[in-house]
Amino acid sequence: MFIHSVYFSLRSDLTPAEHDRFLAGVRSLLTIRSVTDGSFGPPADTDRAVIDRAYSYGMVLRFPDQAAHDAYQTDPVHDAFRDECGTLWSAVRIFDLDTGPLS
């Protein structure tokens, strides 16, 4: 399984319409055919010194393998998200994990 984790820090000056556009864009990513499963949301309300809550929204997508992830990266829906929403965040951090083939 291949896990793609993305952490967006949205710009502080977003209008409500821009915020809604971002959320709609993230939801569109979940519809990409090569995505096995996915979810997104704001940081959890946890209070431990080791927790990094320095982001606005996180998204975790699961793929059966890296080839499916690579297909996601070039999918027109993903390209549209970058084009339409790429100016809405001040920073993005991405972490990919390859946990091996599905059992």
Secondary structure, DSSP 8 states (H G I E B T S, - for coil): -EEEEEEEEE-TT--HHHHHHHHHHHHHHTT-TT-SEEEEES------TT-----SEEEEEEESSHHHHHHHHT-HHHHHHHHHHTTSEEEEEEEEEE--S--
